[in-house]
Amino acid sequence: MSPSAGVTRSTLRQQIADALRDEVLAGRLPPGREFTVKQIAEQYGVSATPVREALFDLSAQGLLASDQHRGFQVREFTVADYRAMAEARALVVEGLFRDPAERVAVRPEGLASIRRRASEAVRAAKGGDLDVLIGYDLRFWRELGQFVLNPYIADFLTRLRVQAWVFAVHRLRRDGMDENVLWFGHEELVEAIARGDREQVHAEMRSYYGHALAWADRLEAREAEGNAEGGVDGPPGPGFAIPPESPGHCA
């Protein structure tokens, strides 16, 4: 294989993975939706190899589950999963800021971009624009993660963030968004980090995780009530369709 062919395939693999991730995050590929390499390859008009590689990449990130006989499906995260994600992130971030001089290096030149992400995320949250909110929220946390000196920790936090949105998106579309679910503290958090105010950073993060866990409690109670009544509390089920290109928490 020539170097250019390798680059082309690698780029296509990444493009497909990015597009499918966007579809999952937008809720257009809901939890439990099954599909095969052949279906995705035909949808995009490409060979099976980059599609298979892209799907395995997303599986490694915890967004898809794979089965040798049934193909792939969008992973279904439970309320217990979501609670565990929030608790894991809280523990890791608490450790990062326990002695930030050794674990976090704030670069002043990066703060302007993060402030913009924070402002746009809050605006989208207050305006109820979920698609815009997810995009800016993920960028906000990813750029903050660049201050973390350990790249493995930064990658772990980013993956948990994406998984949390996969859990949240169809529930927010079903139930709506309000201040009882969404957290609007992006701007306060970034300013506390910019000042090096460790106590305020902890306070903002406690507020964030408090929102997440309170929402989990309400969802858990609602789902328990639905089970007791024999109801079905599942995700919406739009038809299978993936456009050729896709653009591109508060919960």
PEVENJO-V302592 format. One line per field, one symbol per residue. burial: b if it has 16 or more other ideal C-beta (glycine too) atoms within 10 Angstrom, else e. A space follows every 50 residues. Layout:
burial->???
This chain:
burial->eeeeeeeebeebbebbbbbbbbbbbbbbbbbebebebeebbebbebeeeb bbbbbbbbeebbbbbeeeeebbbbbebebebbbebbeebbebbeebeeeb eeebeeeeeebeebbebbebbbebbeeeebeebbbbbbbbbbbbbebbee eebbebbbebbbbbbbbbbbbbeeeebeeebbbbbbbbbbbbbeeeeeee beebbeebbebbeebbeebeeeeeeeeeeeeeeebeeeeeebeeebeebb b
